[in-house]
Amino acid sequence: MVTVSKLILVPAFFMTCAYFLGFRGVAFTTVFALSAVPTAVASFVLAKEMEADAPLAGEIVAFTSVLSVFTIFAWMLFLTGVGLIA
C-alpha cells in the first residue's frame, strides 16, 4: 500500500493541485518530477539510526525504486497523451 500511495496517489494529488493552481509547462513538469520519484535511500539510514523499522524502510526504498521505472513511464505516457507535458 505504501508503494502504491507513493508512486500513484501522491503524484496524482500534487499534479491535480498544480493543474488547478495554473501550473503549466516547465512548472507542471517539475511538480511531476518531484512527486513521482521513489523514496530516498536516506530514509533507510534514518530509520536504522533512530532504531525504527529499518527492514520495512529498506523494502519501501527497494520496491519504489524498482516500480518507479514503470510508473514514471506510465505517468509520462498519460500526461503526454492528455497534453499536459510536451
C-alpha positions as CSV (number, residue, x, y, z in Angstrom):
1,M,0.0,0.0,0.0
2,V,2.8,2.4,0.8
3,T,4.4,1.8,-2.6
4,V,1.1,2.4,-4.4
5,S,0.4,5.6,-2.5
6,K,4.0,6.9,-3.1
7,L,4.1,6.2,-6.8
8,I,0.5,6.8,-7.8
9,L,-1.6,8.6,-5.2
10,V,1.0,11.2,-4.2
11,P,1.8,12.3,-7.8
12,A,-1.9,12.3,-8.7
13,F,-2.7,14.6,-5.7
14,F,0.2,17.0,-6.4
15,M,-0.4,17.2,-10.2
16,T,-4.1,17.8,-9.6
17,C,-3.3,20.6,-7.3
18,A,-0.7,22.0,-9.7
19,Y,-3.2,21.9,-12.6
20,F,-5.9,23.8,-10.7
21,L,-3.3,26.3,-9.4
22,G,-2.5,27.1,-13.0
23,F,0.9,25.4,-13.3
24,R,1.8,24.6,-17.0
25,G,4.8,23.7,-19.0
26,V,8.1,23.5,-17.1
27,A,6.5,24.3,-13.7
28,F,4.0,21.4,-14.1
29,T,6.7,19.0,-15.3
30,T,8.8,20.0,-12.2
31,V,5.9,19.2,-9.9
32,F,5.5,15.8,-11.7
33,A,9.2,15.1,-11.4
34,L,9.4,15.9,-7.7
35,S,6.3,14.0,-6.7
36,A,6.8,10.8,-8.8
37,V,10.3,9.9,-7.7
38,P,10.9,6.9,-5.4
39,T,11.6,7.0,-1.7
40,A,15.1,8.3,-0.8
41,V,17.7,5.8,0.4
42,A,18.4,8.2,3.3
43,S,15.1,7.2,4.8
44,F,16.5,3.7,5.4
45,V,19.6,5.1,7.1
46,L,17.5,7.4,9.2
47,A,15.2,4.5,10.2
48,K,18.2,2.4,11.2
49,E,19.8,5.2,13.2
50,M,16.6,6.0,15.0
51,E,16.1,2.3,15.8
52,A,12.8,2.3,13.9
53,D,11.7,-0.4,11.4
54,A,14.8,-0.4,9.1
55,P,13.8,-3.5,7.2
56,L,10.5,-2.0,6.3
57,A,12.1,1.2,5.2
58,G,14.6,-0.8,3.1
59,E,11.8,-2.7,1.5
60,I,9.9,0.5,0.7
61,V,13.1,2.0,-0.9
62,A,13.7,-1.1,-2.9
63,F,10.1,-1.5,-4.2
64,T,9.6,2.1,-5.0
65,S,12.9,2.2,-6.8
66,V,12.1,-0.8,-9.0
67,L,8.5,0.1,-9.6
68,S,9.1,3.8,-10.3
69,V,10.7,2.8,-13.7
70,F,7.2,1.6,-14.8
71,T,5.1,4.2,-13.0
72,I,7.1,7.2,-14.2
73,F,6.9,5.8,-17.8
74,A,3.1,5.3,-17.4
75,W,2.7,8.9,-15.9
76,M,4.7,10.3,-18.8
77,L,2.6,8.4,-21.4
78,F,-0.6,9.6,-19.7
79,L,0.5,13.3,-19.3
80,T,1.8,13.5,-22.8
81,G,-1.4,11.9,-24.1
82,V,-3.6,14.4,-22.4
83,G,-1.3,17.3,-23.5
84,L,-0.1,18.4,-20.0
85,I,3.6,17.9,-20.9
86,A,5.3,18.0,-24.2
